[in-house]
Amino acid sequence: MNSKLIFNSPSILAISIFVLAVFYLINFVFAITGSKLSRLSREDGYALTYSTVMRNLTISIGLATTFGSQAVFISSLAFLFQPQSVVWFTRLNEEYHFLTAK
């Protein structure tokens, strides 16, 4: 039933991906800002960033059980998006040094 809705209206997929991208961008910005304000070491900054960003999948599973099929769709996309966002963060951090060593 929902698959027909997604295939008939691909804008739902585009909007969902955009919302997830913004959500994870905000998470990364808060984690990086928090690690810089706390003057954490590079390793602790990674730990803070990964633990705050990676925790969202378990929260999304909990929301999916509460809110039903719409939340399940977003959670499914999050499972695809989150590992890639962590890989890109690691690559970008090596190039631009978001988390600096003490």
Biopython code that builds the backbone (N, CA, C, O; Angstrom):
import numpy as np
from Bio.PDB.StructureBuilder import StructureBuilder

atoms = [
    (1, "MET", "N", (0.822, -1.187, 0.000)),
    (1, "MET", "CA", (0.000, 0.000, 0.000)),
    (1, "MET", "C", (0.871, 1.257, 0.000)),
    (1, "MET", "O", (0.652, 2.139, -0.831)),
    (2, "ASN", "N", (1.839, 1.369, 0.893)),
    (2, "ASN", "CA", (2.693, 2.550, 0.927)),
    (2, "ASN", "C", (3.682, 2.567, -0.227)),
    (2, "ASN", "O", (4.093, 3.639, -0.669)),
    (3, "SER", "N", (4.074, 1.387, -0.727)),
    (3, "SER", "CA", (5.001, 1.361, -1.853)),
    (3, "SER", "C", (4.370, 1.974, -3.095)),
    (3, "SER", "O", (5.057, 2.634, -3.874)),
    (4, "LYS", "N", (3.086, 1.766, -3.287)),
    (4, "LYS", "CA", (2.398, 2.393, -4.415)),
    (4, "LYS", "C", (2.405, 3.911, -4.272)),
    (4, "LYS", "O", (2.583, 4.634, -5.252)),
    (5, "LEU", "N", (2.212, 4.380, -3.063)),
    (5, "LEU", "CA", (2.230, 5.816, -2.806)),
    (5, "LEU", "C", (3.597, 6.403, -3.113)),
    (5, "LEU", "O", (3.687, 7.481, -3.700)),
    (6, "ILE", "N", (4.655, 5.717, -2.729)),
    (6, "ILE", "CA", (6.013, 6.212, -2.969)),
    (6, "ILE", "C", (6.331, 6.220, -4.457)),
    (6, "ILE", "O", (6.911, 7.183, -4.959)),
    (7, "PHE", "N", (5.956, 5.156, -5.173)),
    (7, "PHE", "CA", (6.242, 5.101, -6.602)),
    (7, "PHE", "C", (5.380, 6.075, -7.397)),
    (7, "PHE", "O", (5.824, 6.591, -8.422)),
    (8, "ASN", "N", (4.172, 6.333, -6.949)),
    (8, "ASN", "CA", (3.306, 7.280, -7.645)),
    (8, "ASN", "C", (3.668, 8.728, -7.347)),
    (8, "ASN", "O", (3.340, 9.622, -8.128)),
    (9, "SER", "N", (4.331, 8.964, -6.241)),
    (9, "SER", "CA", (4.725, 10.318, -5.859)),
    (9, "SER", "C", (6.184, 10.317, -5.396)),
    (9, "SER", "O", (6.455, 10.268, -4.197)),
    (10, "PRO", "N", (7.125, 10.370, -6.348)),
    (10, "PRO", "CA", (8.540, 10.318, -5.961)),
    (10, "PRO", "C", (8.997, 11.537, -5.163)),
    (10, "PRO", "O", (10.088, 11.529, -4.593)),
    (11, "SER", "N", (8.187, 12.564, -5.118)),
    (11, "SER", "CA", (8.568, 13.740, -4.321)),
    (11, "SER", "C", (8.630, 13.385, -2.828)),
    (11, "SER", "O", (9.360, 14.027, -2.074)),
    (12, "ILE", "N", (7.880, 12.381, -2.401)),
    (12, "ILE", "CA", (7.928, 11.938, -1.007)),
    (12, "ILE", "C", (9.331, 11.437, -0.674)),
    (12, "ILE", "O", (9.865, 11.729, 0.396)),
    (13, "LEU", "N", (9.916, 10.689, -1.590)),
    (13, "LEU", "CA", (11.267, 10.185, -1.385)),
    (13, "LEU", "C", (12.264, 11.339, -1.346)),
    (13, "LEU", "O", (13.141, 11.371, -0.482)),
    (14, "ALA", "N", (12.140, 12.271, -2.260)),
    (14, "ALA", "CA", (13.064, 13.411, -2.301)),
    (14, "ALA", "C", (12.955, 14.255, -1.034)),
    (14, "ALA", "O", (13.971, 14.672, -0.477)),
    (15, "ILE", "N", (11.749, 14.504, -0.585)),
    (15, "ILE", "CA", (11.546, 15.291, 0.638)),
    (15, "ILE", "C", (12.110, 14.546, 1.843)),
    (15, "ILE", "O", (12.733, 15.153, 2.714)),
    (16, "SER", "N", (11.896, 13.242, 1.895)),
    (16, "SER", "CA", (12.400, 12.444, 3.017)),
    (16, "SER", "C", (13.922, 12.443, 3.062)),
    (16, "SER", "O", (14.506, 12.555, 4.139)),
    (17, "ILE", "N", (14.562, 12.320, 1.924)),
    (17, "ILE", "CA", (16.023, 12.349, 1.878)),
    (17, "ILE", "C", (16.537, 13.722, 2.280)),
    (17, "ILE", "O", (17.526, 13.824, 3.006)),
    (18, "PHE", "N", (15.883, 14.773, 1.821)),
    (18, "PHE", "CA", (16.279, 16.129, 2.195)),
    (18, "PHE", "C", (16.158, 16.340, 3.704)),
    (18, "PHE", "O", (17.059, 16.898, 4.331)),
    (19, "VAL", "N", (15.054, 15.897, 4.279)),
    (19, "VAL", "CA", (14.845, 16.050, 5.722)),
    (19, "VAL", "C", (15.911, 15.285, 6.501)),
    (19, "VAL", "O", (16.441, 15.799, 7.486)),
    (20, "LEU", "N", (16.231, 14.071, 6.077)),
    (20, "LEU", "CA", (17.279, 13.303, 6.757)),
    (20, "LEU", "C", (18.643, 13.977, 6.625)),
    (20, "LEU", "O", (19.413, 14.013, 7.585)),
    (21, "ALA", "N", (18.943, 14.507, 5.450)),
    (21, "ALA", "CA", (20.227, 15.193, 5.263)),
    (21, "ALA", "C", (20.343, 16.398, 6.190)),
    (21, "ALA", "O", (21.387, 16.606, 6.808)),
    (22, "VAL", "N", (19.291, 17.183, 6.289)),
    (22, "VAL", "CA", (19.304, 18.339, 7.184)),
    (22, "VAL", "C", (19.411, 17.887, 8.633)),
    (22, "VAL", "O", (20.157, 18.479, 9.414)),
    (23, "PHE", "N", (18.678, 16.854, 8.997)),
    (23, "PHE", "CA", (18.713, 16.333, 10.362)),
    (23, "PHE", "C", (20.122, 15.902, 10.758)),
    (23, "PHE", "O", (20.608, 16.264, 11.830)),
    (24, "TYR", "N", (20.782, 15.124, 9.886)),
    (24, "TYR", "CA", (22.128, 14.666, 10.205)),
    (24, "TYR", "C", (23.140, 15.805, 10.159)),
    (24, "TYR", "O", (24.097, 15.805, 10.932)),
    (25, "LEU", "N", (22.951, 16.762, 9.282)),
    (25, "LEU", "CA", (23.828, 17.929, 9.249)),
    (25, "LEU", "C", (23.754, 18.693, 10.567)),
    (25, "LEU", "O", (24.780, 19.096, 11.117)),
    (26, "ILE", "N", (22.549, 18.888, 11.064)),
    (26, "ILE", "CA", (22.374, 19.566, 12.357)),
    (26, "ILE", "C", (23.034, 18.760, 13.474)),
    (26, "ILE", "O", (23.684, 19.331, 14.350)),
    (27, "ASN", "N", (22.872, 17.442, 13.449)),
    (27, "ASN", "CA", (23.513, 16.595, 14.458)),
    (27, "ASN", "C", (25.029, 16.725, 14.427)),
    (27, "ASN", "O", (25.664, 16.854, 15.474)),
    (28, "PHE", "N", (25.607, 16.691, 13.245)),
    (28, "PHE", "CA", (27.053, 16.822, 13.130)),
    (28, "PHE", "C", (27.525, 18.193, 13.592)),
    (28, "PHE", "O", (28.549, 18.295, 14.269)),
    (29, "VAL", "N", (26.799, 19.244, 13.240)),
    (29, "VAL", "CA", (27.191, 20.593, 13.654)),
    (29, "VAL", "C", (27.154, 20.718, 15.174)),
    (29, "VAL", "O", (28.085, 21.259, 15.771)),
    (30, "PHE", "N", (26.093, 20.224, 15.806)),
    (30, "PHE", "CA", (26.021, 20.279, 17.271)),
    (30, "PHE", "C", (27.134, 19.468, 17.926)),
    (30, "PHE", "O", (27.730, 19.918, 18.904)),
    (31, "ALA", "N", (27.421, 18.282, 17.401)),
    (31, "ALA", "CA", (28.466, 17.444, 17.997)),
    (31, "ALA", "C", (29.847, 18.079, 17.820)),
    (31, "ALA", "O", (30.653, 18.071, 18.751)),
    (32, "ILE", "N", (30.124, 18.624, 16.647)),
    (32, "ILE", "CA", (31.420, 19.264, 16.418)),
    (32, "ILE", "C", (31.553, 20.511, 17.278)),
    (32, "ILE", "O", (32.600, 20.744, 17.883)),
    (33, "THR", "N", (30.496, 21.310, 17.334)),
    (33, "THR", "CA", (30.524, 22.518, 18.160)),
    (33, "THR", "C", (30.703, 22.164, 19.627)),
    (33, "THR", "O", (31.480, 22.808, 20.332)),
    (34, "GLY", "N", (29.991, 21.147, 20.090)),
    (34, "GLY", "CA", (30.121, 20.718, 21.477)),
    (34, "GLY", "C", (31.514, 20.225, 21.806)),
    (34, "GLY", "O", (32.032, 20.498, 22.889)),
    (35, "SER", "N", (32.126, 19.500, 20.879)),
    (35, "SER", "CA", (33.480, 19.001, 21.147)),
    (35, "SER", "C", (34.502, 20.130, 21.121)),
    (35, "SER", "O", (35.484, 20.094, 21.862)),
    (36, "LYS", "N", (34.279, 21.133, 20.271)),
    (36, "LYS", "CA", (35.208, 22.268, 20.247)),
    (36, "LYS", "C", (35.033, 23.147, 21.481)),
    (36, "LYS", "O", (36.019, 23.596, 22.064)),
    (37, "LEU", "N", (33.788, 23.396, 21.884)),
    (37, "LEU", "CA", (33.554, 24.212, 23.071)),
    (37, "LEU", "C", (34.063, 23.531, 24.336)),
    (37, "LEU", "O", (34.518, 24.195, 25.267)),
    (38, "SER", "N", (33.984, 22.219, 24.363)),
    (38, "SER", "CA", (34.472, 21.457, 25.521)),
    (38, "SER", "C", (35.972, 21.211, 25.452)),
    (38, "SER", "O", (36.572, 20.677, 26.385)),
    (39, "ARG", "N", (36.565, 21.609, 24.336)),
    (39, "ARG", "CA", (38.007, 21.425, 24.103)),
    (39, "ARG", "C", (38.427, 19.972, 24.264)),
    (39, "ARG", "O", (39.410, 19.652, 24.933)),
    (40, "LEU", "N", (37.647, 19.106, 23.628)),
    (40, "LEU", "CA", (37.962, 17.681, 23.682)),
    (40, "LEU", "C", (39.106, 17.367, 22.736)),
    (40, "LEU", "O", (39.347, 18.090, 21.770)),
    (41, "SER", "N", (39.798, 16.291, 23.023)),
    (41, "SER", "CA", (40.831, 15.822, 22.104)),
    (41, "SER", "C", (40.153, 15.311, 20.834)),
    (41, "SER", "O", (38.935, 15.140, 20.782)),
    (42, "ARG", "N", (40.959, 15.078, 19.835)),
    (42, "ARG", "CA", (40.409, 14.604, 18.556)),
    (42, "ARG", "C", (39.677, 13.277, 18.739)),
    (42, "ARG", "O", (38.587, 13.084, 18.200)),
    (43, "GLU", "N", (40.269, 12.379, 19.489)),
    (43, "GLU", "CA", (39.658, 11.062, 19.710)),
    (43, "GLU", "C", (38.343, 11.186, 20.471)),
    (43, "GLU", "O", (37.359, 10.530, 20.131)),
    (44, "ASP", "N", (38.330, 12.034, 21.508)),
    (44, "ASP", "CA", (37.089, 12.237, 22.258)),
    (44, "ASP", "C", (36.043, 12.956, 21.412)),
    (44, "ASP", "O", (34.846, 12.709, 21.561)),
    (45, "GLY", "N", (36.488, 13.840, 20.530)),
    (45, "GLY", "CA", (35.565, 14.501, 19.607)),
    (45, "GLY", "C", (34.906, 13.514, 18.661)),
    (45, "GLY", "O", (33.708, 13.596, 18.389)),
    (46, "TYR", "N", (35.716, 12.566, 18.157)),
    (46, "TYR", "CA", (35.146, 11.494, 17.338)),
    (46, "TYR", "C", (34.133, 10.686, 18.140)),
    (46, "TYR", "O", (33.045, 10.386, 17.649)),
    (47, "ALA", "N", (34.487, 10.339, 19.358)),
    (47, "ALA", "CA", (33.583, 9.541, 20.188)),
    (47, "ALA", "C", (32.272, 10.279, 20.433)),
    (47, "ALA", "O", (31.198, 9.683, 20.348)),
    (48, "LEU", "N", (32.355, 11.573, 20.737)),
    (48, "LEU", "CA", (31.139, 12.362, 20.950)),
    (48, "LEU", "C", (30.305, 12.441, 19.682)),
    (48, "LEU", "O", (29.089, 12.255, 19.719)),
    (49, "THR", "N", (30.953, 12.713, 18.572)),
    (49, "THR", "CA", (30.236, 12.843, 17.298)),
    (49, "THR", "C", (29.566, 11.532, 16.915)),
    (49, "THR", "O", (28.380, 11.512, 16.586)),
    (50, "TYR", "N", (30.314, 10.445, 16.957)),
    (50, "TYR", "CA", (29.744, 9.162, 16.554)),
    (50, "TYR", "C", (28.645, 8.706, 17.507)),
    (50, "TYR", "O", (27.634, 8.158, 17.069)),
    (51, "SER", "N", (28.832, 8.923, 18.791)),
    (51, "SER", "CA", (27.811, 8.446, 19.728)),
    (51, "SER", "C", (26.525, 9.252, 19.623)),
    (51, "SER", "O", (25.440, 8.695, 19.790)),
    (52, "THR", "N", (26.618, 10.542, 19.352)),
    (52, "THR", "CA", (25.385, 11.324, 19.226)),
    (52, "THR", "C", (24.696, 11.068, 17.891)),
    (52, "THR", "O", (23.468, 11.009, 17.832)),
    (53, "VAL", "N", (25.465, 10.915, 16.827)),
    (53, "VAL", "CA", (24.853, 10.694, 15.517)),
    (53, "VAL", "C", (24.333, 9.270, 15.386)),
    (53, "VAL", "O", (23.248, 9.058, 14.844)),
    (54, "MET", "N", (25.084, 8.295, 15.870)),
    (54, "MET", "CA", (24.684, 6.897, 15.711)),
    (54, "MET", "C", (23.522, 6.508, 16.612)),
    (54, "MET", "O", (22.848, 5.512, 16.352)),
    (55, "ARG", "N", (23.283, 7.262, 17.643)),
    (55, "ARG", "CA", (22.195, 6.944, 18.565)),
    (55, "ARG", "C", (20.823, 7.161, 17.912)),
    (55, "ARG", "O", (19.824, 6.625, 18.390)),
    (56, "ASN", "N", (20.769, 7.919, 16.855)),
    (56, "ASN", "CA", (19.488, 8.281, 16.258)),
    (56, "ASN", "C", (18.744, 7.100, 15.641)),
    (56, "ASN", "O", (17.517, 7.131, 15.545)),
    (57, "LEU", "N", (19.456, 6.069, 15.226)),
    (57, "LEU", "CA", (18.755, 4.917, 14.652)),
    (57, "LEU", "C", (17.894, 4.219, 15.683)),
    (57, "LEU", "O", (16.769, 3.823, 15.378)),
    (58, "THR", "N", (18.390, 4.061, 16.888)),
    (58, "THR", "CA", (17.569, 3.410, 17.912)),
    (58, "THR", "C", (16.374, 4.279, 18.284)),
    (58, "THR", "O", (15.296, 3.761, 18.577)),
    (59, "ILE", "N", (16.559, 5.583, 18.275)),
    (59, "ILE", "CA", (15.427, 6.480, 18.536)),
    (59, "ILE", "C", (14.410, 6.372, 17.412)),
    (59, "ILE", "O", (13.206, 6.353, 17.664)),
    (60, "SER", "N", (14.885, 6.300, 16.168)),
    (60, "SER", "CA", (13.944, 6.213, 15.045)),
    (60, "SER", "C", (13.178, 4.900, 15.047)),
    (60, "SER", "O", (12.020, 4.859, 14.630)),
    (61, "ILE", "N", (13.812, 3.819, 15.514)),
    (61, "ILE", "CA", (13.084, 2.543, 15.618)),
    (61, "ILE", "C", (11.981, 2.657, 16.663)),
    (61, "ILE", "O", (10.867, 2.174, 16.460)),
    (62, "GLY", "N", (12.301, 3.303, 17.784)),
    (62, "GLY", "CA", (11.282, 3.509, 18.813)),
    (62, "GLY", "C", (10.129, 4.361, 18.306)),
    (62, "GLY", "O", (8.969, 4.073, 18.597)),
    (63, "LEU", "N", (10.440, 5.408, 17.548)),
    (63, "LEU", "CA", (9.382, 6.247, 16.981)),
    (63, "LEU", "C", (8.568, 5.481, 15.948)),
    (63, "LEU", "O", (7.355, 5.667, 15.846)),
    (64, "ALA", "N", (9.230, 4.622, 15.187)),
    (64, "ALA", "CA", (8.524, 3.850, 14.166)),
    (64, "ALA", "C", (7.490, 2.925, 14.792)),
    (64, "ALA", "O", (6.411, 2.735, 14.232)),
    (65, "THR", "N", (7.806, 2.354, 15.936)),
    (65, "THR", "CA", (6.839, 1.478, 16.587)),
    (65, "THR", "C", (5.655, 2.277, 17.130)),
    (65, "THR", "O", (4.555, 1.745, 17.279)),
    (66, "THR", "N", (5.888, 3.550, 17.421)),
    (66, "THR", "CA", (4.814, 4.385, 17.957)),
    (66, "THR", "C", (3.958, 4.995, 16.863)),
    (66, "THR", "O", (2.731, 4.998, 16.960)),
    (67, "PHE", "N", (4.599, 5.513, 15.821)),
    (67, "PHE", "CA", (3.871, 6.292, 14.817)),
    (67, "PHE", "C", (3.494, 5.535, 13.563)),
    (67, "PHE", "O", (2.755, 6.072, 12.738)),
    (68, "GLY", "N", (3.961, 4.324, 13.382)),
    (68, "GLY", "CA", (3.488, 3.510, 12.280)),
    (68, "GLY", "C", (4.315, 3.612, 11.010)),
    (68, "GLY", "O", (5.516, 3.876, 11.044)),
    (69, "SER", "N", (3.633, 3.394, 9.881)),
    (69, "SER", "CA", (4.316, 3.174, 8.608)),
    (69, "SER", "C", (5.077, 4.389, 8.089)),
    (69, "SER", "O", (6.104, 4.218, 7.433)),
    (70, "GLN", "N", (4.619, 5.592, 8.354)),
    (70, "GLN", "CA", (5.351, 6.767, 7.890)),
    (70, "GLN", "C", (6.714, 6.849, 8.558)),
    (70, "GLN", "O", (7.710, 7.166, 7.908)),
    (71, "ALA", "N", (6.762, 6.567, 9.843)),
    (71, "ALA", "CA", (8.031, 6.598, 10.571)),
    (71, "ALA", "C", (8.924, 5.430, 10.162)),
    (71, "ALA", "O", (10.147, 5.561, 10.185)),
    (72, "VAL", "N", (8.350, 4.309, 9.795)),
    (72, "VAL", "CA", (9.135, 3.162, 9.348)),
    (72, "VAL", "C", (9.862, 3.505, 8.051)),
    (72, "VAL", "O", (11.004, 3.091, 7.855)),
    (73, "PHE", "N", (9.218, 4.246, 7.177)),
    (73, "PHE", "CA", (9.851, 4.648, 5.917)),
    (73, "PHE", "C", (11.076, 5.521, 6.180)),
    (73, "PHE", "O", (12.134, 5.301, 5.590)),
    (74, "ILE", "N", (10.938, 6.497, 7.052)),
    (74, "ILE", "CA", (12.061, 7.374, 7.390)),
    (74, "ILE", "C", (13.169, 6.571, 8.077)),
    (74, "ILE", "O", (14.350, 6.788, 7.807)),
    (75, "SER", "N", (12.797, 5.658, 8.952)),
    (75, "SER", "CA", (13.803, 4.826, 9.629)),
    (75, "SER", "C", (14.568, 3.962, 8.630)),
    (75, "SER", "O", (15.776, 3.770, 8.764)),
    (76, "SER", "N", (13.874, 3.454, 7.649)),
    (76, "SER", "CA", (14.540, 2.652, 6.616)),
    (76, "SER", "C", (15.543, 3.488, 5.840)),
    (76, "SER", "O", (16.650, 3.033, 5.554)),
    (77, "LEU", "N", (15.157, 4.704, 5.501)),
    (77, "LEU", "CA", (16.085, 5.597, 4.812)),
    (77, "LEU", "C", (17.264, 5.972, 5.710)),
    (77, "LEU", "O", (18.392, 6.113, 5.239)),
    (78, "ALA", "N", (16.997, 6.131, 6.993)),
    (78, "ALA", "CA", (18.068, 6.480, 7.931)),
    (78, "ALA", "C", (19.108, 5.367, 7.994)),
    (78, "ALA", "O", (20.298, 5.654, 8.119)),
    (79, "PHE", "N", (18.691, 4.109, 7.913)),
    (79, "PHE", "CA", (19.633, 2.999, 7.909)),
    (79, "PHE", "C", (20.546, 3.053, 6.684)),
    (79, "PHE", "O", (21.690, 2.602, 6.744)),
    (80, "LEU", "N", (20.052, 3.596, 5.582)),
    (80, "LEU", "CA", (20.882, 3.746, 4.395)),
    (80, "LEU", "C", (21.767, 4.988, 4.474)),
    (80, "LEU", "O", (22.905, 4.979, 4.003)),
    (81, "PHE", "N", (21.244, 6.044, 5.065)),
    (81, "PHE", "CA", (21.915, 7.341, 5.057)),
    (81, "PHE", "C", (22.979, 7.469, 6.142)),
    (81, "PHE", "O", (24.039, 8.047, 5.903)),
    (82, "GLN", "N", (22.710, 6.945, 7.312)),
    (82, "GLN", "CA", (23.597, 7.173, 8.459)),
    (82, "GLN", "C", (25.006, 6.612, 8.273)),
    (82, "GLN", "O", (25.960, 7.352, 8.516)),
    (83, "PRO", "N", (25.203, 5.378, 7.866)),
    (83, "PRO", "CA", (26.585, 4.888, 7.709)),
    (83, "PRO", "C", (27.375, 5.701, 6.685)),
    (83, "PRO", "O", (28.567, 5.948, 6.867)),
    (84, "GLN", "N", (26.709, 6.114, 5.615)),
    (84, "GLN", "CA", (27.393, 6.921, 4.616)),
    (84, "GLN", "C", (27.763, 8.294, 5.156)),
    (84, "GLN", "O", (28.814, 8.838, 4.817)),
    (85, "SER", "N", (26.899, 8.853, 5.995)),
    (85, "SER", "CA", (27.206, 10.169, 6.564)),
    (85, "SER", "C", (28.416, 10.089, 7.487)),
    (85, "SER", "O", (29.208, 11.031, 7.540)),
    (86, "VAL", "N", (28.575, 9.000, 8.205)),
    (86, "VAL", "CA", (29.734, 8.831, 9.086)),
    (86, "VAL", "C", (31.009, 8.678, 8.256)),
    (86, "VAL", "O", (32.047, 9.235, 8.612)),
    (87, "VAL", "N", (30.940, 7.939, 7.168)),
    (87, "VAL", "CA", (32.104, 7.783, 6.291)),
    (87, "VAL", "C", (32.504, 9.134, 5.699)),
    (87, "VAL", "O", (33.685, 9.479, 5.673)),
    (88, "TRP", "N", (31.527, 9.890, 5.228)),
    (88, "TRP", "CA", (31.828, 11.207, 4.657)),
    (88, "TRP", "C", (32.358, 12.157, 5.717)),
    (88, "TRP", "O", (33.253, 12.955, 5.438)),
    (89, "PHE", "N", (31.823, 12.084, 6.924)),
    (89, "PHE", "CA", (32.340, 12.930, 7.995)),
    (89, "PHE", "C", (33.806, 12.618, 8.265)),
    (89, "PHE", "O", (34.618, 13.528, 8.434)),
    (90, "THR", "N", (34.142, 11.340, 8.305)),
    (90, "THR", "CA", (35.526, 10.950, 8.561)),
    (90, "THR", "C", (36.444, 11.472, 7.461)),
    (90, "THR", "O", (37.521, 11.996, 7.743)),
    (91, "ARG", "N", (36.022, 11.329, 6.219)),
    (91, "ARG", "CA", (36.834, 11.819, 5.103)),
    (91, "ARG", "C", (36.971, 13.339, 5.140)),
    (91, "ARG", "O", (38.069, 13.869, 4.967)),
    (92, "LEU", "N", (35.880, 14.027, 5.361)),
    (92, "LEU", "CA", (35.931, 15.491, 5.399)),
    (92, "LEU", "C", (36.727, 15.996, 6.596)),
    (92, "LEU", "O", (37.414, 17.013, 6.501)),
    (93, "ASN", "N", (36.639, 15.297, 7.709)),
    (93, "ASN", "CA", (37.407, 15.699, 8.884)),
    (93, "ASN", "C", (38.905, 15.542, 8.642)),
    (93, "ASN", "O", (39.693, 16.363, 9.112)),
    (94, "GLU", "N", (39.302, 14.519, 7.927)),
    (94, "GLU", "CA", (40.722, 14.352, 7.619)),
    (94, "GLU", "C", (41.217, 15.478, 6.709)),
    (94, "GLU", "O", (42.379, 15.877, 6.787)),
    (95, "GLU", "N", (40.352, 15.978, 5.865)),
    (95, "GLU", "CA", (40.761, 17.039, 4.935)),
    (95, "GLU", "C", (40.662, 18.431, 5.562)),
    (95, "GLU", "O", (41.568, 19.246, 5.392)),
    (96, "TYR", "N", (39.565, 18.714, 6.288)),
    (96, "TYR", "CA", (39.319, 20.066, 6.786)),
    (96, "TYR", "C", (39.546, 20.224, 8.294)),
    (96, "TYR", "O", (39.473, 21.340, 8.810)),
    (97, "HIS", "N", (39.816, 19.150, 8.990)),
    (97, "HIS", "CA", (40.165, 19.188, 10.418)),
    (97, "HIS", "C", (39.099, 19.867, 11.276)),
    (97, "HIS", "O", (39.385, 20.828, 11.990)),
    (98, "PHE", "N", (37.876, 19.363, 11.201)),
    (98, "PHE", "CA", (36.808, 19.855, 12.060)),
    (98, "PHE", "C", (37.139, 19.600, 13.528)),
    (98, "PHE", "O", (36.948, 20.456, 14.392)),
    (99, "LEU", "N", (37.638, 18.400, 13.776)),
    (99, "LEU", "CA", (38.055, 18.018, 15.134)),
    (99, "LEU", "C", (39.569, 18.085, 15.174)),
    (99, "LEU", "O", (40.249, 17.280, 14.538)),
    (100, "THR", "N", (40.087, 19.028, 15.906)),
    (100, "THR", "CA", (41.527, 19.228, 15.924)),
    (100, "THR", "C", (42.162, 18.476, 17.082)),
    (100, "THR", "O", (41.543, 18.262, 18.124)),
    (101, "ALA", "N", (43.383, 18.091, 16.877)),
    (101, "ALA", "CA", (44.140, 17.423, 17.940)),
    (101, "ALA", "C", (44.679, 18.471, 18.906)),
    (101, "ALA", "O", (44.999, 19.591, 18.508)),
    (102, "LYS", "N", (44.774, 18.100, 20.168)),
    (102, "LYS", "CA", (45.320, 19.034, 21.163)),
    (102, "LYS", "C", (46.813, 19.124, 21.056)),
    (102, "LYS", "O", (47.443, 19.862, 21.814)),
]
sb = StructureBuilder()
sb.init_structure("model")
sb.init_model(0)
sb.init_chain("A")
sb.init_seg("    ")
for serial, (resi, resn, name, xyz) in enumerate(atoms, 1):
    if name == "N":
        sb.init_residue(resn, " ", resi, " ")
    sb.init_atom(name, np.array(xyz, "f"), 0.0, 1.0, " ", f" {name:<3s}", serial, name[0])
structure = sb.get_structure()
